[in-house]
Amino acid sequence: MQTVAMKRVTIIGDETVKYRILQEIEGLGATGYTDCPAHGKGARGIRPRHAEPANAKIEVIATAEVAGQILEHISRNYLDKYAMIAFLSDVEVLQGEKFGAKVV
């Protein structure tokens, strides 16, 4: 079993801009994403399950370059305007080529 070092970008925030963000991250080079509803408590208090609109959690596995571009884009265009957080994690994936890794 061979794994490839990649980055995971996680964005949690206002669902009203989710579809715009999904289009933009694909435009920045992401080969795909996972998105799901998110509920929890943070700096702005509790976001209950019945809240409208809900929060969305978007995760992207990408190369370091693409992940950096996504974080920069989110920082520049969303963090000051919406209830949102974004963070970067190191991950090891199987089939790295699916996520843009150059496998030798």
N, C-alpha and C positions, 0 to 999 in steps of 0.2 A: 504494500500500500504506500503510495507516494502522495504527500500533501504539498501544497503550494502556499507560501505566505502571501496573504492578501490583507485588505483593510475592509472593515465593516463600518459604514456610516449609518448612524441611527438618528432619525429626526422625529421628534414628538411635538405635535402642536395642532393648531387650529385646522379642523377638517375643511373649512371653507376654501382653503387654498391648496388642498391636497392634489387635485387633478392638475393644477398648474405646475406644482412642484414636480409631479411625476413626469410630465412632459419635459420640463427643463432638465431634470437629471438624465433623462435619456439623451437629450440634446448635448449634454456634457460628456457623453460617452459610456454611461452605464448600460450594461447589457440586459439588465432586468432589475426587479425590485420585489419586495414583499411589503404589503400594507395591510393593516388591520386596525380596528378601533382600539383606543387606549383610554383607560380610566385610572385615576390615582390622585395623589396629593403632592403638591410641590410648593414653590415660593408664592404662588397665587392662590393657594388653598386647595380644597378638594374639588375634583372634577367628577361628579357622580355619574353613574351609568345612565340616568335619565336626562342628563344635560343635553341641550340642543344649542349649537351643534356640538357633536362629540369631538374628542381629540382623535387624531390619526397617528399611528406609529408607522414610519416608513423605514425599511432597512435595505441597504444596498451593499453587495459585496463587489469590490472593485480593486483595481490596481491603486497603488499609492498616489499616482499622478491624478487619476480620475477622482479618487476620494477627496484629495486636496481641493480640486476644482469645485466639487459639489459643496464642500464645507465653506469655501470662500464665497460661493454664490449665495448660499443660505444666509451666511453672516451679513453680506452686503445688502441683500434684498428683503429679508424677512425678520430677523431677530429683534430689530428695534420697533417693528410695526405689529407683530403678532405675539401671542402667548406661545412661545416655542423654545425648544432646546435642541441642540444637535451635538453629537459626540462621535468620536472615532475610536475604534477598537482594532487590535491585531487579531486576525483569525488564520487558521490553517484549513484549507479546503481541499477536497478531492475534486478532480476534474477542473483544475484552475483555468483551462482554456475557455470554459463556459463563461468565465467572468473577465476575460480579456488578458489573462496571464499568458506570457510567451513561454510555453513549455518546450524544453529541449529534450 
